[in-house]
Amino acid sequence: SLESVWDEHLLTSAPIQHLSGITYWRDLKLEVSNKVLIPRPETEIMIEIVSELFKNNQGKKIFADLGTGSGALSIALALANPIWEGIATDVDKNVLDIASRNFANCSKQSNLSFYCGHWWNPLNNFKGKIDLAVANPPYIPKDVYAELPLEVKNFEPKIALFGGEDGLDHIKEIIKFAPLFLREKGWLLLENHYDQGDKVKELFHKKGFVGVRTLRDFSGIGRFTIGRYK
């Protein structure tokens, strides 16, 4: 019952979404588990950024969502752009099963495929073919992770949050290999920690990205970094 879910939430600080197994994100109803990061409202802005980016650029595109988790980002992009072909990756097979069930439950479309593996690794067949890659990777630095509230630290998967000493381990890896997979003038859009914008921009520039910008979330925080490959 709702009452027992609420009691358990109060008792243990377990997120309501994990206790009920369901979360709502944009207009999607998504299954989640304690292996899956509960998608955050600010991540929804990534969908708006993409639609702004491609609004005058019609036609089929291939996009990749790296580390898809619940599938929220990739499902929203696939639904908003039915002629696009989407690829979603996750390192955890169980998580990928949840994401693909979520897609089947949200849609009758078939323009999204799921690949198990670490970041770009499962996408060797797509080298030089991807028009847009998005990722909300783990980016929390070590000292910030230590201070996170219990309902986050005890219940959200560490693998989806912890980004190493400075929080940039995964972001560095995604940017490093992006040029192999993006087509000429392909875009990379990442979510990052509120104070990482300048460092992430520098990483983009080092790898030859142009037009690199930090974009803000609802609170005016530089939460997203975007760049175009050559």
Biotite code that builds the C-alpha atoms (Angstrom):
import biotite.structure as struc

atoms = struc.array([
    struc.Atom([0.000, 0.000, 0.000], chain_id="A", res_id=1, res_name="SER", atom_name="CA", element="C"),
    struc.Atom([1.005, 3.601, -0.405], chain_id="A", res_id=2, res_name="LEU", atom_name="CA", element="C"),
    struc.Atom([1.083, 3.946, 3.369], chain_id="A", res_id=3, res_name="GLU", atom_name="CA", element="C"),
    struc.Atom([3.613, 1.143, 3.812], chain_id="A", res_id=4, res_name="SER", atom_name="CA", element="C"),
    struc.Atom([5.785, 2.575, 1.009], chain_id="A", res_id=5, res_name="VAL", atom_name="CA", element="C"),
    struc.Atom([5.718, 5.968, 2.744], chain_id="A", res_id=6, res_name="TRP", atom_name="CA", element="C"),
    struc.Atom([6.554, 4.395, 6.124], chain_id="A", res_id=7, res_name="ASP", atom_name="CA", element="C"),
    struc.Atom([9.527, 2.602, 4.652], chain_id="A", res_id=8, res_name="GLU", atom_name="CA", element="C"),
    struc.Atom([10.668, 5.830, 2.965], chain_id="A", res_id=9, res_name="HIS", atom_name="CA", element="C"),
    struc.Atom([10.526, 7.670, 6.313], chain_id="A", res_id=10, res_name="LEU", atom_name="CA", element="C"),
    struc.Atom([12.218, 4.834, 8.144], chain_id="A", res_id=11, res_name="LEU", atom_name="CA", element="C"),
    struc.Atom([15.085, 4.147, 5.748], chain_id="A", res_id=12, res_name="THR", atom_name="CA", element="C"),
    struc.Atom([15.228, 7.255, 3.487], chain_id="A", res_id=13, res_name="SER", atom_name="CA", element="C"),
    struc.Atom([14.837, 4.887, 0.516], chain_id="A", res_id=14, res_name="ALA", atom_name="CA", element="C"),
    struc.Atom([13.635, 6.891, -2.497], chain_id="A", res_id=15, res_name="PRO", atom_name="CA", element="C"),
    struc.Atom([9.894, 6.539, -3.132], chain_id="A", res_id=16, res_name="ILE", atom_name="CA", element="C"),
    struc.Atom([10.711, 5.730, -6.778], chain_id="A", res_id=17, res_name="GLN", atom_name="CA", element="C"),
    struc.Atom([12.758, 2.696, -5.770], chain_id="A", res_id=18, res_name="HIS", atom_name="CA", element="C"),
    struc.Atom([10.134, 1.492, -3.300], chain_id="A", res_id=19, res_name="LEU", atom_name="CA", element="C"),
    struc.Atom([7.390, 1.763, -5.902], chain_id="A", res_id=20, res_name="SER", atom_name="CA", element="C"),
    struc.Atom([9.638, 0.658, -8.795], chain_id="A", res_id=21, res_name="GLY", atom_name="CA", element="C"),
    struc.Atom([8.309, 3.534, -10.936], chain_id="A", res_id=22, res_name="ILE", atom_name="CA", element="C"),
    struc.Atom([9.359, 7.067, -11.745], chain_id="A", res_id=23, res_name="THR", atom_name="CA", element="C"),
    struc.Atom([7.868, 9.736, -13.986], chain_id="A", res_id=24, res_name="TYR", atom_name="CA", element="C"),
    struc.Atom([10.170, 11.772, -16.220], chain_id="A", res_id=25, res_name="TRP", atom_name="CA", element="C"),
    struc.Atom([8.873, 14.243, -18.786], chain_id="A", res_id=26, res_name="ARG", atom_name="CA", element="C"),
    struc.Atom([5.773, 12.407, -20.038], chain_id="A", res_id=27, res_name="ASP", atom_name="CA", element="C"),
    struc.Atom([7.298, 8.957, -19.564], chain_id="A", res_id=28, res_name="LEU", atom_name="CA", element="C"),
    struc.Atom([6.420, 6.403, -16.913], chain_id="A", res_id=29, res_name="LYS", atom_name="CA", element="C"),
    struc.Atom([9.589, 4.406, -16.287], chain_id="A", res_id=30, res_name="LEU", atom_name="CA", element="C"),
    struc.Atom([10.471, 1.294, -14.341], chain_id="A", res_id=31, res_name="GLU", atom_name="CA", element="C"),
    struc.Atom([13.504, 1.791, -12.055], chain_id="A", res_id=32, res_name="VAL", atom_name="CA", element="C"),
    struc.Atom([15.369, -0.357, -9.552], chain_id="A", res_id=33, res_name="SER", atom_name="CA", element="C"),
    struc.Atom([18.152, 0.221, -7.057], chain_id="A", res_id=34, res_name="ASN", atom_name="CA", element="C"),
    struc.Atom([20.599, -0.483, -9.913], chain_id="A", res_id=35, res_name="LYS", atom_name="CA", element="C"),
    struc.Atom([19.255, 2.441, -11.915], chain_id="A", res_id=36, res_name="VAL", atom_name="CA", element="C"),
    struc.Atom([19.785, 6.145, -11.287], chain_id="A", res_id=37, res_name="LEU", atom_name="CA", element="C"),
    struc.Atom([16.437, 7.908, -10.867], chain_id="A", res_id=38, res_name="ILE", atom_name="CA", element="C"),
    struc.Atom([16.444, 10.365, -13.795], chain_id="A", res_id=39, res_name="PRO", atom_name="CA", element="C"),
    struc.Atom([16.557, 13.984, -12.606], chain_id="A", res_id=40, res_name="ARG", atom_name="CA", element="C"),
    struc.Atom([14.325, 16.821, -13.797], chain_id="A", res_id=41, res_name="PRO", atom_name="CA", element="C"),
    struc.Atom([17.307, 18.935, -14.936], chain_id="A", res_id=42, res_name="GLU", atom_name="CA", element="C"),
    struc.Atom([18.380, 16.183, -17.351], chain_id="A", res_id=43, res_name="THR", atom_name="CA", element="C"),
    struc.Atom([15.136, 16.866, -19.261], chain_id="A", res_id=44, res_name="GLU", atom_name="CA", element="C"),
    struc.Atom([16.790, 20.035, -20.556], chain_id="A", res_id=45, res_name="ILE", atom_name="CA", element="C"),
    struc.Atom([19.047, 17.850, -22.708], chain_id="A", res_id=46, res_name="MET", atom_name="CA", element="C"),
    struc.Atom([16.006, 16.972, -24.827], chain_id="A", res_id=47, res_name="ILE", atom_name="CA", element="C"),
    struc.Atom([15.241, 20.684, -25.345], chain_id="A", res_id=48, res_name="GLU", atom_name="CA", element="C"),
    struc.Atom([18.888, 21.374, -26.253], chain_id="A", res_id=49, res_name="ILE", atom_name="CA", element="C"),
    struc.Atom([18.797, 18.626, -28.891], chain_id="A", res_id=50, res_name="VAL", atom_name="CA", element="C"),
    struc.Atom([15.514, 19.785, -30.424], chain_id="A", res_id=51, res_name="SER", atom_name="CA", element="C"),
    struc.Atom([16.893, 23.331, -30.647], chain_id="A", res_id=52, res_name="GLU", atom_name="CA", element="C"),
    struc.Atom([20.100, 22.009, -32.221], chain_id="A", res_id=53, res_name="LEU", atom_name="CA", element="C"),
    struc.Atom([18.375, 20.042, -34.982], chain_id="A", res_id=54, res_name="PHE", atom_name="CA", element="C"),
    struc.Atom([15.253, 22.138, -35.526], chain_id="A", res_id=55, res_name="LYS", atom_name="CA", element="C"),
    struc.Atom([16.315, 23.291, -39.017], chain_id="A", res_id=56, res_name="ASN", atom_name="CA", element="C"),
    struc.Atom([18.148, 20.108, -39.819], chain_id="A", res_id=57, res_name="ASN", atom_name="CA", element="C"),
    struc.Atom([15.568, 17.567, -40.957], chain_id="A", res_id=58, res_name="GLN", atom_name="CA", element="C"),
    struc.Atom([16.235, 14.032, -42.110], chain_id="A", res_id=59, res_name="GLY", atom_name="CA", element="C"),
    struc.Atom([17.405, 10.815, -40.534], chain_id="A", res_id=60, res_name="LYS", atom_name="CA", element="C"),
    struc.Atom([20.057, 11.011, -37.822], chain_id="A", res_id=61, res_name="LYS", atom_name="CA", element="C"),
    struc.Atom([21.857, 8.347, -35.818], chain_id="A", res_id=62, res_name="ILE", atom_name="CA", element="C"),
    struc.Atom([22.142, 9.168, -32.122], chain_id="A", res_id=63, res_name="PHE", atom_name="CA", element="C"),
    struc.Atom([23.755, 7.369, -29.207], chain_id="A", res_id=64, res_name="ALA", atom_name="CA", element="C"),
    struc.Atom([22.935, 7.630, -25.501], chain_id="A", res_id=65, res_name="ASP", atom_name="CA", element="C"),
    struc.Atom([25.909, 6.345, -23.520], chain_id="A", res_id=66, res_name="LEU", atom_name="CA", element="C"),
    struc.Atom([25.147, 4.873, -20.100], chain_id="A", res_id=67, res_name="GLY", atom_name="CA", element="C"),
    struc.Atom([21.394, 4.987, -20.636], chain_id="A", res_id=68, res_name="THR", atom_name="CA", element="C"),
    struc.Atom([20.289, 3.725, -17.187], chain_id="A", res_id=69, res_name="GLY", atom_name="CA", element="C"),
    struc.Atom([16.480, 3.737, -17.127], chain_id="A", res_id=70, res_name="SER", atom_name="CA", element="C"),
    struc.Atom([16.529, 4.689, -20.815], chain_id="A", res_id=71, res_name="GLY", atom_name="CA", element="C"),
    struc.Atom([14.950, 8.092, -20.125], chain_id="A", res_id=72, res_name="ALA", atom_name="CA", element="C"),
    struc.Atom([17.101, 10.176, -22.492], chain_id="A", res_id=73, res_name="LEU", atom_name="CA", element="C"),
    struc.Atom([17.256, 7.703, -25.367], chain_id="A", res_id=74, res_name="SER", atom_name="CA", element="C"),
    struc.Atom([13.529, 6.919, -25.186], chain_id="A", res_id=75, res_name="ILE", atom_name="CA", element="C"),
    struc.Atom([12.563, 10.596, -25.146], chain_id="A", res_id=76, res_name="ALA", atom_name="CA", element="C"),
    struc.Atom([14.826, 11.298, -28.150], chain_id="A", res_id=77, res_name="LEU", atom_name="CA", element="C"),
    struc.Atom([13.546, 8.262, -30.092], chain_id="A", res_id=78, res_name="ALA", atom_name="CA", element="C"),
    struc.Atom([9.913, 9.263, -29.458], chain_id="A", res_id=79, res_name="LEU", atom_name="CA", element="C"),
    struc.Atom([10.486, 12.909, -30.368], chain_id="A", res_id=80, res_name="ALA", atom_name="CA", element="C"),
    struc.Atom([12.285, 11.955, -33.598], chain_id="A", res_id=81, res_name="ASN", atom_name="CA", element="C"),
    struc.Atom([10.634, 8.852, -35.081], chain_id="A", res_id=82, res_name="PRO", atom_name="CA", element="C"),
    struc.Atom([12.806, 8.848, -38.220], chain_id="A", res_id=83, res_name="ILE", atom_name="CA", element="C"),
    struc.Atom([16.043, 8.918, -36.221], chain_id="A", res_id=84, res_name="TRP", atom_name="CA", element="C"),
    struc.Atom([17.846, 5.711, -35.318], chain_id="A", res_id=85, res_name="GLU", atom_name="CA", element="C"),
    struc.Atom([18.870, 5.498, -31.666], chain_id="A", res_id=86, res_name="GLY", atom_name="CA", element="C"),
    struc.Atom([21.457, 3.400, -29.894], chain_id="A", res_id=87, res_name="ILE", atom_name="CA", element="C"),
    struc.Atom([21.569, 3.145, -26.102], chain_id="A", res_id=88, res_name="ALA", atom_name="CA", element="C"),
    struc.Atom([24.439, 1.568, -24.188], chain_id="A", res_id=89, res_name="THR", atom_name="CA", element="C"),
    struc.Atom([24.854, 0.484, -20.592], chain_id="A", res_id=90, res_name="ASP", atom_name="CA", element="C"),
    struc.Atom([27.545, -1.521, -18.859], chain_id="A", res_id=91, res_name="VAL", atom_name="CA", element="C"),
    struc.Atom([25.004, -3.492, -16.777], chain_id="A", res_id=92, res_name="ASP", atom_name="CA", element="C"),
    struc.Atom([22.884, -6.093, -18.583], chain_id="A", res_id=93, res_name="LYS", atom_name="CA", element="C"),
    struc.Atom([20.141, -5.924, -15.910], chain_id="A", res_id=94, res_name="ASN", atom_name="CA", element="C"),
    struc.Atom([19.901, -2.172, -16.301], chain_id="A", res_id=95, res_name="VAL", atom_name="CA", element="C"),
    struc.Atom([19.708, -2.547, -20.079], chain_id="A", res_id=96, res_name="LEU", atom_name="CA", element="C"),
    struc.Atom([16.815, -4.993, -19.678], chain_id="A", res_id=97, res_name="ASP", atom_name="CA", element="C"),
    struc.Atom([14.941, -2.353, -17.683], chain_id="A", res_id=98, res_name="ILE", atom_name="CA", element="C"),
    struc.Atom([15.668, 0.312, -20.325], chain_id="A", res_id=99, res_name="ALA", atom_name="CA", element="C"),
    struc.Atom([14.456, -1.870, -23.180], chain_id="A", res_id=100, res_name="SER", atom_name="CA", element="C"),
    struc.Atom([11.280, -2.811, -21.260], chain_id="A", res_id=101, res_name="ARG", atom_name="CA", element="C"),
    struc.Atom([10.725, 0.895, -20.649], chain_id="A", res_id=102, res_name="ASN", atom_name="CA", element="C"),
    struc.Atom([10.985, 1.594, -24.381], chain_id="A", res_id=103, res_name="PHE", atom_name="CA", element="C"),
    struc.Atom([8.540, -1.210, -25.201], chain_id="A", res_id=104, res_name="ALA", atom_name="CA", element="C"),
    struc.Atom([6.103, 0.081, -22.562], chain_id="A", res_id=105, res_name="ASN", atom_name="CA", element="C"),
    struc.Atom([6.336, 3.716, -23.698], chain_id="A", res_id=106, res_name="CYS", atom_name="CA", element="C"),
    struc.Atom([6.087, 3.178, -27.415], chain_id="A", res_id=107, res_name="SER", atom_name="CA", element="C"),
    struc.Atom([5.223, 1.018, -30.395], chain_id="A", res_id=108, res_name="LYS", atom_name="CA", element="C"),
    struc.Atom([8.255, 2.398, -32.241], chain_id="A", res_id=109, res_name="GLN", atom_name="CA", element="C"),
    struc.Atom([11.291, 0.321, -33.101], chain_id="A", res_id=110, res_name="SER", atom_name="CA", element="C"),
    struc.Atom([13.897, 3.036, -33.707], chain_id="A", res_id=111, res_name="ASN", atom_name="CA", element="C"),
    struc.Atom([15.976, 2.386, -30.579], chain_id="A", res_id=112, res_name="LEU", atom_name="CA", element="C"),
    struc.Atom([18.419, -0.506, -30.020], chain_id="A", res_id=113, res_name="SER", atom_name="CA", element="C"),
    struc.Atom([20.247, -1.475, -26.837], chain_id="A", res_id=114, res_name="PHE", atom_name="CA", element="C"),
    struc.Atom([23.896, -2.558, -26.575], chain_id="A", res_id=115, res_name="TYR", atom_name="CA", element="C"),
    struc.Atom([25.642, -3.831, -23.458], chain_id="A", res_id=116, res_name="CYS", atom_name="CA", element="C"),
    struc.Atom([29.114, -2.500, -22.746], chain_id="A", res_id=117, res_name="GLY", atom_name="CA", element="C"),
    struc.Atom([31.273, 0.286, -21.376], chain_id="A", res_id=118, res_name="HIS", atom_name="CA", element="C"),
    struc.Atom([30.608, 3.703, -22.957], chain_id="A", res_id=119, res_name="TRP", atom_name="CA", element="C"),
    struc.Atom([31.569, 3.514, -26.666], chain_id="A", res_id=120, res_name="TRP", atom_name="CA", element="C"),
    struc.Atom([32.905, -0.066, -26.560], chain_id="A", res_id=121, res_name="ASN", atom_name="CA", element="C"),
    struc.Atom([29.823, -1.839, -27.979], chain_id="A", res_id=122, res_name="PRO", atom_name="CA", element="C"),
    struc.Atom([29.517, 0.617, -30.889], chain_id="A", res_id=123, res_name="LEU", atom_name="CA", element="C"),
    struc.Atom([32.359, -0.479, -33.169], chain_id="A", res_id=124, res_name="ASN", atom_name="CA", element="C"),
    struc.Atom([29.942, -0.861, -36.091], chain_id="A", res_id=125, res_name="ASN", atom_name="CA", element="C"),
    struc.Atom([29.039, 2.809, -35.779], chain_id="A", res_id=126, res_name="PHE", atom_name="CA", element="C"),
    struc.Atom([32.499, 4.351, -36.062], chain_id="A", res_id=127, res_name="LYS", atom_name="CA", element="C"),
    struc.Atom([32.277, 7.658, -37.922], chain_id="A", res_id=128, res_name="GLY", atom_name="CA", element="C"),
    struc.Atom([28.491, 7.365, -38.277], chain_id="A", res_id=129, res_name="LYS", atom_name="CA", element="C"),
    struc.Atom([26.983, 9.034, -35.216], chain_id="A", res_id=130, res_name="ILE", atom_name="CA", element="C"),
    struc.Atom([25.376, 12.473, -35.678], chain_id="A", res_id=131, res_name="ASP", atom_name="CA", element="C"),
    struc.Atom([24.749, 13.086, -31.993], chain_id="A", res_id=132, res_name="LEU", atom_name="CA", element="C"),
    struc.Atom([25.963, 11.449, -28.798], chain_id="A", res_id=133, res_name="ALA", atom_name="CA", element="C"),
    struc.Atom([24.466, 12.324, -25.410], chain_id="A", res_id=134, res_name="VAL", atom_name="CA", element="C"),
    struc.Atom([25.517, 11.135, -21.964], chain_id="A", res_id=135, res_name="ALA", atom_name="CA", element="C"),
    struc.Atom([24.716, 11.843, -18.356], chain_id="A", res_id=136, res_name="ASN", atom_name="CA", element="C"),
    struc.Atom([27.773, 10.050, -16.968], chain_id="A", res_id=137, res_name="PRO", atom_name="CA", element="C"),
    struc.Atom([28.844, 9.643, -13.325], chain_id="A", res_id=138, res_name="PRO", atom_name="CA", element="C"),
    struc.Atom([30.500, 12.987, -12.495], chain_id="A", res_id=139, res_name="TYR", atom_name="CA", element="C"),
    struc.Atom([30.404, 13.417, -8.710], chain_id="A", res_id=140, res_name="ILE", atom_name="CA", element="C"),
    struc.Atom([33.909, 14.095, -7.295], chain_id="A", res_id=141, res_name="PRO", atom_name="CA", element="C"),
    struc.Atom([35.152, 12.019, -4.365], chain_id="A", res_id=142, res_name="LYS", atom_name="CA", element="C"),
    struc.Atom([34.785, 14.691, -1.648], chain_id="A", res_id=143, res_name="ASP", atom_name="CA", element="C"),
    struc.Atom([31.258, 15.634, -2.804], chain_id="A", res_id=144, res_name="VAL", atom_name="CA", element="C"),
    struc.Atom([30.213, 11.970, -2.963], chain_id="A", res_id=145, res_name="TYR", atom_name="CA", element="C"),
    struc.Atom([31.272, 11.525, 0.674], chain_id="A", res_id=146, res_name="ALA", atom_name="CA", element="C"),
    struc.Atom([28.867, 14.323, 1.696], chain_id="A", res_id=147, res_name="GLU", atom_name="CA", element="C"),
    struc.Atom([25.813, 13.197, -0.303], chain_id="A", res_id=148, res_name="LEU", atom_name="CA", element="C"),
    struc.Atom([22.557, 12.705, 1.641], chain_id="A", res_id=149, res_name="PRO", atom_name="CA", element="C"),
    struc.Atom([21.828, 9.153, 2.777], chain_id="A", res_id=150, res_name="LEU", atom_name="CA", element="C"),
    struc.Atom([18.855, 8.672, 0.463], chain_id="A", res_id=151, res_name="GLU", atom_name="CA", element="C"),
    struc.Atom([21.221, 9.204, -2.441], chain_id="A", res_id=152, res_name="VAL", atom_name="CA", element="C"),
    struc.Atom([24.339, 7.461, -1.112], chain_id="A", res_id=153, res_name="LYS", atom_name="CA", element="C"),
    struc.Atom([22.623, 4.416, 0.373], chain_id="A", res_id=154, res_name="ASN", atom_name="CA", element="C"),
    struc.Atom([20.158, 3.755, -2.413], chain_id="A", res_id=155, res_name="PHE", atom_name="CA", element="C"),
    struc.Atom([21.354, 5.191, -5.718], chain_id="A", res_id=156, res_name="GLU", atom_name="CA", element="C"),
    struc.Atom([23.937, 3.091, -7.559], chain_id="A", res_id=157, res_name="PRO", atom_name="CA", element="C"),
    struc.Atom([27.429, 4.412, -6.859], chain_id="A", res_id=158, res_name="LYS", atom_name="CA", element="C"),
    struc.Atom([28.475, 3.354, -10.366], chain_id="A", res_id=159, res_name="ILE", atom_name="CA", element="C"),
    struc.Atom([25.998, 5.894, -11.788], chain_id="A", res_id=160, res_name="ALA", atom_name="CA", element="C"),
    struc.Atom([27.247, 8.791, -9.643], chain_id="A", res_id=161, res_name="LEU", atom_name="CA", element="C"),
    struc.Atom([30.905, 8.504, -8.679], chain_id="A", res_id=162, res_name="PHE", atom_name="CA", element="C"),
    struc.Atom([33.312, 10.101, -11.146], chain_id="A", res_id=163, res_name="GLY", atom_name="CA", element="C"),
    struc.Atom([36.642, 9.490, -9.408], chain_id="A", res_id=164, res_name="GLY", atom_name="CA", element="C"),
    struc.Atom([38.881, 11.938, -7.551], chain_id="A", res_id=165, res_name="GLU", atom_name="CA", element="C"),
    struc.Atom([37.912, 15.062, -9.543], chain_id="A", res_id=166, res_name="ASP", atom_name="CA", element="C"),
    struc.Atom([34.660, 13.642, -10.941], chain_id="A", res_id=167, res_name="GLY", atom_name="CA", element="C"),
    struc.Atom([35.975, 13.729, -14.510], chain_id="A", res_id=168, res_name="LEU", atom_name="CA", element="C"),
    struc.Atom([37.141, 10.120, -15.063], chain_id="A", res_id=169, res_name="ASP", atom_name="CA", element="C"),
    struc.Atom([34.191, 9.079, -17.231], chain_id="A", res_id=170, res_name="HIS", atom_name="CA", element="C"),
    struc.Atom([33.747, 12.439, -18.929], chain_id="A", res_id=171, res_name="ILE", atom_name="CA", element="C"),
    struc.Atom([37.415, 12.309, -20.030], chain_id="A", res_id=172, res_name="LYS", atom_name="CA", element="C"),
    struc.Atom([36.963, 8.841, -21.464], chain_id="A", res_id=173, res_name="GLU", atom_name="CA", element="C"),
    struc.Atom([33.788, 9.715, -23.369], chain_id="A", res_id=174, res_name="ILE", atom_name="CA", element="C"),
    struc.Atom([35.368, 12.838, -24.883], chain_id="A", res_id=175, res_name="ILE", atom_name="CA", element="C"),
    struc.Atom([38.629, 11.030, -25.687], chain_id="A", res_id=176, res_name="LYS", atom_name="CA", element="C"),
    struc.Atom([36.974, 8.402, -27.897], chain_id="A", res_id=177, res_name="PHE", atom_name="CA", element="C"),
    struc.Atom([34.145, 10.537, -29.300], chain_id="A", res_id=178, res_name="ALA", atom_name="CA", element="C"),
    struc.Atom([36.094, 11.523, -32.455], chain_id="A", res_id=179, res_name="PRO", atom_name="CA", element="C"),
    struc.Atom([36.254, 7.849, -33.521], chain_id="A", res_id=180, res_name="LEU", atom_name="CA", element="C"),
    struc.Atom([32.480, 7.499, -33.474], chain_id="A", res_id=181, res_name="PHE", atom_name="CA", element="C"),
    struc.Atom([31.076, 10.896, -34.439], chain_id="A", res_id=182, res_name="LEU", atom_name="CA", element="C"),
    struc.Atom([30.682, 11.766, -38.080], chain_id="A", res_id=183, res_name="ARG", atom_name="CA", element="C"),
    struc.Atom([32.142, 14.995, -39.368], chain_id="A", res_id=184, res_name="GLU", atom_name="CA", element="C"),
    struc.Atom([30.234, 17.855, -37.692], chain_id="A", res_id=185, res_name="LYS", atom_name="CA", element="C"),
    struc.Atom([28.670, 15.405, -35.221], chain_id="A", res_id=186, res_name="GLY", atom_name="CA", element="C"),
    struc.Atom([27.638, 16.735, -31.808], chain_id="A", res_id=187, res_name="TRP", atom_name="CA", element="C"),
    struc.Atom([28.512, 15.603, -28.293], chain_id="A", res_id=188, res_name="LEU", atom_name="CA", element="C"),
    struc.Atom([26.319, 16.752, -25.385], chain_id="A", res_id=189, res_name="LEU", atom_name="CA", element="C"),
    struc.Atom([27.236, 15.889, -21.788], chain_id="A", res_id=190, res_name="LEU", atom_name="CA", element="C"),
    struc.Atom([25.758, 16.620, -18.408], chain_id="A", res_id=191, res_name="GLU", atom_name="CA", element="C"),
    struc.Atom([28.420, 17.579, -15.853], chain_id="A", res_id=192, res_name="ASN", atom_name="CA", element="C"),
    struc.Atom([28.763, 18.694, -12.237], chain_id="A", res_id=193, res_name="HIS", atom_name="CA", element="C"),
    struc.Atom([27.827, 22.301, -11.503], chain_id="A", res_id=194, res_name="TYR", atom_name="CA", element="C"),
    struc.Atom([31.440, 23.486, -11.218], chain_id="A", res_id=195, res_name="ASP", atom_name="CA", element="C"),
    struc.Atom([33.046, 21.424, -13.994], chain_id="A", res_id=196, res_name="GLN", atom_name="CA", element="C"),
    struc.Atom([31.992, 23.508, -17.021], chain_id="A", res_id=197, res_name="GLY", atom_name="CA", element="C"),
    struc.Atom([35.356, 25.168, -17.692], chain_id="A", res_id=198, res_name="ASP", atom_name="CA", element="C"),
    struc.Atom([37.354, 21.958, -17.271], chain_id="A", res_id=199, res_name="LYS", atom_name="CA", element="C"),
    struc.Atom([34.986, 20.014, -19.517], chain_id="A", res_id=200, res_name="VAL", atom_name="CA", element="C"),
    struc.Atom([35.132, 22.741, -22.186], chain_id="A", res_id=201, res_name="LYS", atom_name="CA", element="C"),
    struc.Atom([38.910, 22.497, -22.139], chain_id="A", res_id=202, res_name="GLU", atom_name="CA", element="C"),
    struc.Atom([38.711, 18.698, -22.620], chain_id="A", res_id=203, res_name="LEU", atom_name="CA", element="C"),
    struc.Atom([36.412, 19.206, -25.639], chain_id="A", res_id=204, res_name="PHE", atom_name="CA", element="C"),
    struc.Atom([38.798, 21.764, -27.168], chain_id="A", res_id=205, res_name="HIS", atom_name="CA", element="C"),
    struc.Atom([41.814, 19.474, -26.683], chain_id="A", res_id=206, res_name="LYS", atom_name="CA", element="C"),
    struc.Atom([40.080, 16.800, -28.743], chain_id="A", res_id=207, res_name="LYS", atom_name="CA", element="C"),
    struc.Atom([39.382, 19.185, -31.624], chain_id="A", res_id=208, res_name="GLY", atom_name="CA", element="C"),
    struc.Atom([35.744, 20.110, -30.887], chain_id="A", res_id=209, res_name="PHE", atom_name="CA", element="C"),
    struc.Atom([34.509, 23.513, -32.038], chain_id="A", res_id=210, res_name="VAL", atom_name="CA", element="C"),
    struc.Atom([31.650, 25.793, -30.939], chain_id="A", res_id=211, res_name="GLY", atom_name="CA", element="C"),
    struc.Atom([31.982, 24.402, -27.410], chain_id="A", res_id=212, res_name="VAL", atom_name="CA", element="C"),
    struc.Atom([29.492, 25.934, -24.967], chain_id="A", res_id=213, res_name="ARG", atom_name="CA", element="C"),
    struc.Atom([28.324, 25.463, -21.402], chain_id="A", res_id=214, res_name="THR", atom_name="CA", element="C"),
    struc.Atom([24.533, 25.561, -21.094], chain_id="A", res_id=215, res_name="LEU", atom_name="CA", element="C"),
    struc.Atom([22.602, 26.249, -17.919], chain_id="A", res_id=216, res_name="ARG", atom_name="CA", element="C"),
    struc.Atom([19.942, 24.292, -16.065], chain_id="A", res_id=217, res_name="ASP", atom_name="CA", element="C"),
    struc.Atom([16.768, 25.620, -14.355], chain_id="A", res_id=218, res_name="PHE", atom_name="CA", element="C"),
    struc.Atom([18.832, 27.043, -11.472], chain_id="A", res_id=219, res_name="SER", atom_name="CA", element="C"),
    struc.Atom([21.204, 28.901, -13.789], chain_id="A", res_id=220, res_name="GLY", atom_name="CA", element="C"),
    struc.Atom([23.991, 26.384, -13.152], chain_id="A", res_id=221, res_name="ILE", atom_name="CA", element="C"),
    struc.Atom([26.336, 25.454, -16.029], chain_id="A", res_id=222, res_name="GLY", atom_name="CA", element="C"),
    struc.Atom([25.125, 21.872, -16.139], chain_id="A", res_id=223, res_name="ARG", atom_name="CA", element="C"),
    struc.Atom([25.676, 20.811, -19.776], chain_id="A", res_id=224, res_name="PHE", atom_name="CA", element="C"),
    struc.Atom([28.577, 21.038, -22.204], chain_id="A", res_id=225, res_name="THR", atom_name="CA", element="C"),
    struc.Atom([28.119, 20.755, -25.944], chain_id="A", res_id=226, res_name="ILE", atom_name="CA", element="C"),
    struc.Atom([30.523, 20.764, -28.853], chain_id="A", res_id=227, res_name="GLY", atom_name="CA", element="C"),
    struc.Atom([30.723, 19.869, -32.523], chain_id="A", res_id=228, res_name="ARG", atom_name="CA", element="C"),
    struc.Atom([33.433, 17.632, -33.945], chain_id="A", res_id=229, res_name="TYR", atom_name="CA", element="C"),
    struc.Atom([35.259, 19.715, -36.626], chain_id="A", res_id=230, res_name="LYS", atom_name="CA", element="C"),
])
